[in-house]
Amino acid sequence: MLGNFTYSNPTKLYFGKDALDGLNEELPKYGKNVLLVYGGGSIKKNGIYDKVVALLKANGKEIYEDAGVMPNPTNKKLNEGIERARAAKADLILAVGGGSVCDYAKAVSVSVHCNDDAWEKYFIRFEEPTCDIIPVGCVLTMVGTGSEMNGGSVITNHEQKLKIGHVFGDSVFPKFSIMNPEFTYTLPKYQMISGIYDIMSHILEQYFSGTDDNTSDYIMEGLLRSLIHSANVAVENPTDYEARSNIMWTATWALNTLVAKGKATDWMVHMLGQAVAAYTDATHGMTLAAVTMPYYKHILPYGTVKFARYAVNVWNVSPEGKTEKQVAEEGLEAMETWMRKIGLVMNITELGATEEMLDGMVKSTLIMNGGYKVMDEKDIRAVLQASF
């Protein structure tokens, strides 16, 4: 039964081949100084940088740059960005890139006018901003995180061996996001399938919680079927516009907070994956893929009914003549076969994890309580051990 909840999402989306024209509508709403945030420079090679800069200049903006945002943005980079934004007296932060760039931009936006240490305030104490927030806009070039339409921000602290996410409220959501599926065409296959699995994991983190007949579950089953189909197409033909646009749209709906309503949500796959990434700096979606099967096999006995429903409604497993447990296990087998088929990493050894890191990864894993079993340190160790 659905409980009480409030739903709000203030982000405006511009979607499609002409989405970048949305900047002409949005930019006049903000002051002159724009901090342009991006990653390693791929947007200069594929022409997106020039298009964005031309539109910024056409709208009379003064452009300041903050380049070099890494796939797992660090607290050191965050502090650098804060200083750049202050020096620019930024009126708008425009993030051009994937989820890490958008995450980073949001972390900068809540920190520029804050006197506290950003890492301690937001990612250790999980406080909400009490200072002025610089508005953020996103131009998406990689899909997976859903950061273009939520308040999430994930930052890594290498010294403390921690990778932590903070889900901020509505005031930190991007004011607008530009989503042109063609901007994702030049991504290497490894990054594309990593993003695809990040999308799937977001949906499953919300799906595998609760035992009621929730409308959100029906929506998520449809999103999963669409994602699986479109991923199969995109792996064979990365420039198939229909497939890439469906993947992009699914990514947004997977984590724009809608399907979480009425759900306890789990997020242990993310906590495990982030602990691995804190030690290996591996690609986010691949860390999730590498711990997924050990985790779901570990909790299946506690949520067998839902895993069986997943098997039937998403993977078309026939329940005839089988026990509920057999159906549930067959669903995970089908999922694992598909994961291997599209090229996902299925163990953390391949990502650089070693047995010597195990104790640290166990300690770095935050424990959530929304899933079918609340993990303890022994459970976490068993799952990570099985992920090697």
Disulfide bonds with the S-S distance in Angstrom:
none
